[in-house]
Amino acid sequence: MDAVERAPVAQKRPPLLNRAMSRIIRSPVSGLVDRGVMLVTVYGRRSGTPYTLPVQYMKDGDVVWVLVGDSEQKTWWRNLRDEAPVEVVLRHRVRHGRGRAHTFDQHPETVEEGLHRYRERFRGMARALGIRAGDEQSFTRVAARVVVVRILLED
């Protein structure tokens, strides 16, 4: 069954901040936040349940990078362990693509590429994660503990 044919499924209400961000991103004032925050919808691997949440992103052409903060505490990205369809609301436009979550132990080059691109776009993020300028060991330590989602937009 593809995303269009799925029957609506009851799901937990997202936290208040996620609901508020979702409304802002879908509203006419989305320009206040949508240069760095988008909505992503992933579908449960077994249930097909849609999960929509706001995430910080970095776009490079048709590729969107998402660094999953506190990945051990979050489950949405686990639905993308294998490549799967996703939907994003990006700059007030619905886009479709294929997403995959990458961990350092399985895809070190992809995690490093995503982390480098993220670091270029969000300079303060590197310091917050513990990456020190010119210190490759600190970069590798961070890369080993993050999850990077790579989305290839199709439309």
C-alpha positions as a LaTeX table, in Angstrom:
\begin{tabular}{lrrr}
\hline
Residue & $x$ (\AA) & $y$ (\AA) & $z$ (\AA) \\
\hline
Met1 & 0.00 & 0.00 & 0.00 \\
Asp2 & 1.51 & 3.39 & $-0.83$ \\
Ala3 & 1.17 & 6.60 & 1.17 \\
Val4 & $-1.92$ & 7.77 & $-0.74$ \\
Glu5 & $-3.91$ & 4.59 & $-0.11$ \\
Arg6 & $-3.29$ & 4.38 & 3.65 \\
Ala7 & $-6.28$ & 4.72 & 5.91 \\
Pro8 & $-5.98$ & 7.36 & 8.62 \\
Val9 & $-4.61$ & 5.87 & 11.80 \\
Ala10 & $-4.96$ & 7.36 & 15.27 \\
Gln11 & $-1.61$ & 8.48 & 16.61 \\
Lys12 & $-0.28$ & 10.10 & 19.75 \\
Arg13 & $-0.64$ & 13.86 & 19.83 \\
Pro14 & 2.74 & 15.47 & 19.28 \\
Pro15 & 4.16 & 17.71 & 21.98 \\
Leu16 & 2.86 & 21.27 & 22.11 \\
Leu17 & 6.02 & 22.78 & 20.55 \\
Asn18 & 5.86 & 20.38 & 17.58 \\
Arg19 & 2.18 & 21.22 & 17.02 \\
Ala20 & 2.91 & 24.95 & 17.20 \\
Met21 & 5.84 & 24.67 & 14.76 \\
Ser22 & 3.73 & 22.56 & 12.39 \\
Arg23 & 1.04 & 25.25 & 12.32 \\
Ile24 & 3.59 & 28.00 & 11.70 \\
Ile25 & 5.28 & 26.08 & 8.87 \\
Arg26 & 1.91 & 25.53 & 7.18 \\
Ser27 & 0.83 & 29.15 & 7.65 \\
Pro28 & 1.43 & 32.34 & 5.61 \\
Val29 & 4.09 & 33.41 & 8.14 \\
Ser30 & 6.17 & 30.29 & 7.51 \\
Gly31 & 8.99 & 32.47 & 6.17 \\
Leu32 & 9.89 & 33.27 & 9.78 \\
Val33 & 11.19 & 29.73 & 10.35 \\
Asp34 & 11.19 & 27.69 & 7.16 \\
Arg35 & 14.71 & 28.54 & 6.01 \\
Gly36 & 15.96 & 26.21 & 8.72 \\
Val37 & 12.95 & 24.14 & 9.81 \\
Met38 & 10.70 & 21.92 & 7.71 \\
Leu39 & 8.05 & 19.29 & 8.32 \\
Val40 & 8.91 & 15.70 & 7.51 \\
Thr41 & 6.42 & 12.86 & 7.32 \\
Val42 & 7.67 & 9.30 & 7.64 \\
Tyr43 & 5.56 & 6.17 & 7.65 \\
Gly44 & 5.75 & 3.33 & 10.15 \\
Arg45 & 7.61 & 0.37 & 8.64 \\
Arg46 & 4.99 & $-2.16$ & 9.71 \\
Ser47 & 1.91 & $-0.09$ & 10.51 \\
Gly48 & 2.08 & 2.53 & 7.78 \\
Thr49 & 1.18 & 5.13 & 10.42 \\
Pro50 & 2.23 & 8.62 & 9.28 \\
Tyr51 & 4.41 & 10.61 & 11.68 \\
Thr52 & 4.87 & 14.31 & 10.94 \\
Leu53 & 7.28 & 16.48 & 12.88 \\
Pro54 & 9.32 & 19.64 & 12.48 \\
Val55 & 13.05 & 19.14 & 11.95 \\
Gln56 & 16.02 & 21.38 & 11.30 \\
Tyr57 & 17.37 & 20.79 & 7.81 \\
Met58 & 20.09 & 21.75 & 5.37 \\
Lys59 & 19.25 & 21.66 & 1.65 \\
Asp60 & 21.80 & 21.18 & $-1.10$ \\
Gly61 & 20.16 & 20.94 & $-4.53$ \\
Asp62 & 17.77 & 17.99 & $-4.48$ \\
Val63 & 19.28 & 16.57 & $-1.30$ \\
Val64 & 18.00 & 17.47 & 2.15 \\
Trp65 & 20.12 & 16.63 & 5.21 \\
Val66 & 18.65 & 16.22 & 8.69 \\
Leu67 & 20.82 & 15.72 & 11.75 \\
Val68 & 18.78 & 13.83 & 14.34 \\
Gly69 & 19.44 & 15.39 & 17.73 \\
Asp70 & 19.32 & 13.04 & 20.74 \\
Ser71 & 18.74 & 10.14 & 18.34 \\
Glu72 & 18.62 & 7.57 & 21.15 \\
Gln73 & 15.54 & 9.35 & 22.51 \\
Lys74 & 13.75 & 9.57 & 19.16 \\
Thr75 & 12.13 & 6.85 & 17.12 \\
Trp76 & 10.91 & 8.48 & 13.89 \\
Trp77 & 14.22 & 8.03 & 12.05 \\
Arg78 & 14.16 & 4.27 & 12.69 \\
Asn79 & 11.44 & 4.02 & 10.05 \\
Leu80 & 14.13 & 5.08 & 7.57 \\
Arg81 & 16.74 & 2.42 & 8.35 \\
Asp82 & 15.99 & 1.19 & 4.85 \\
Glu83 & 15.25 & 3.75 & 2.16 \\
Ala84 & 11.57 & 4.72 & 2.27 \\
Pro85 & 9.19 & 7.36 & 0.90 \\
Val86 & 8.92 & 10.62 & 2.81 \\
Glu87 & 6.97 & 13.82 & 2.40 \\
Val88 & 8.31 & 17.21 & 3.42 \\
Val89 & 6.82 & 20.67 & 3.69 \\
Leu90 & 9.73 & 22.80 & 2.61 \\
Arg91 & 9.36 & 26.55 & 2.20 \\
His92 & 5.57 & 26.29 & 2.12 \\
Arg93 & 5.64 & 23.60 & $-0.59$ \\
Val94 & 4.86 & 19.88 & $-0.26$ \\
Arg95 & 7.64 & 17.75 & $-1.76$ \\
His96 & 8.08 & 13.99 & $-2.04$ \\
Gly97 & 11.27 & 12.04 & $-1.82$ \\
Arg98 & 13.13 & 9.02 & $-0.56$ \\
Gly99 & 14.82 & 9.13 & 2.81 \\
Arg100 & 17.32 & 6.97 & 4.61 \\
Ala101 & 18.82 & 7.19 & 8.08 \\
His102 & 22.57 & 6.71 & 8.28 \\
Thr103 & 24.65 & 5.75 & 11.29 \\
Phe104 & 28.43 & 5.93 & 11.45 \\
Asp105 & 28.92 & 2.20 & 11.98 \\
Gln106 & 27.03 & 1.39 & 8.76 \\
His107 & 27.63 & 4.45 & 6.52 \\
Pro108 & 30.57 & 6.49 & 7.86 \\
Glu109 & 31.15 & 8.46 & 4.63 \\
Thr110 & 27.51 & 9.57 & 4.42 \\
Val111 & 27.40 & 10.58 & 8.09 \\
Glu112 & 30.64 & 12.56 & 7.72 \\
Glu113 & 29.36 & 14.27 & 4.54 \\
Gly114 & 26.07 & 15.21 & 6.20 \\
Leu115 & 27.81 & 16.44 & 9.34 \\
His116 & 30.27 & 18.52 & 7.29 \\
Arg117 & 27.43 & 20.11 & 5.32 \\
Tyr118 & 25.46 & 20.75 & 8.49 \\
Arg119 & 28.50 & 22.30 & 10.14 \\
Glu120 & 28.92 & 24.66 & 7.16 \\
Arg121 & 25.27 & 25.79 & 7.36 \\
Phe122 & 24.87 & 25.91 & 11.16 \\
Arg123 & 28.25 & 27.03 & 12.48 \\
Gly124 & 27.11 & 27.27 & 16.09 \\
Met125 & 25.89 & 23.70 & 15.95 \\
Ala126 & 29.44 & 22.37 & 15.75 \\
Arg127 & 30.36 & 23.96 & 19.07 \\
Ala128 & 27.14 & 22.78 & 20.68 \\
Leu129 & 27.88 & 19.20 & 19.60 \\
Gly130 & 31.46 & 19.37 & 20.86 \\
Ile131 & 33.32 & 19.72 & 17.57 \\
Arg132 & 36.38 & 21.88 & 18.05 \\
Ala133 & 37.82 & 23.77 & 15.06 \\
Gly134 & 40.72 & 21.87 & 13.51 \\
Asp135 & 40.22 & 18.86 & 15.78 \\
Glu136 & 39.38 & 15.84 & 13.62 \\
Gln137 & 39.15 & 13.55 & 16.66 \\
Ser138 & 36.30 & 15.63 & 18.09 \\
Phe139 & 34.58 & 15.51 & 14.67 \\
Thr140 & 34.93 & 11.71 & 14.52 \\
Arg141 & 33.62 & 11.31 & 18.08 \\
Val142 & 30.51 & 13.33 & 17.21 \\
Ala143 & 30.03 & 11.51 & 13.89 \\
Ala144 & 30.09 & 8.18 & 15.74 \\
Arg145 & 27.10 & 9.15 & 17.89 \\
Val146 & 24.78 & 11.02 & 15.52 \\
Val147 & 22.20 & 9.88 & 13.00 \\
Val148 & 22.04 & 11.67 & 9.67 \\
Val149 & 18.96 & 11.38 & 7.47 \\
Arg150 & 19.55 & 11.99 & 3.76 \\
Ile151 & 16.45 & 12.75 & 1.69 \\
Leu152 & 16.58 & 12.83 & $-2.08$ \\
Leu153 & 13.70 & 14.97 & $-3.37$ \\
Glu154 & 11.88 & 13.53 & $-6.37$ \\
Asp155 & 9.65 & 16.41 & $-7.44$ \\
\hline
\end{tabular}
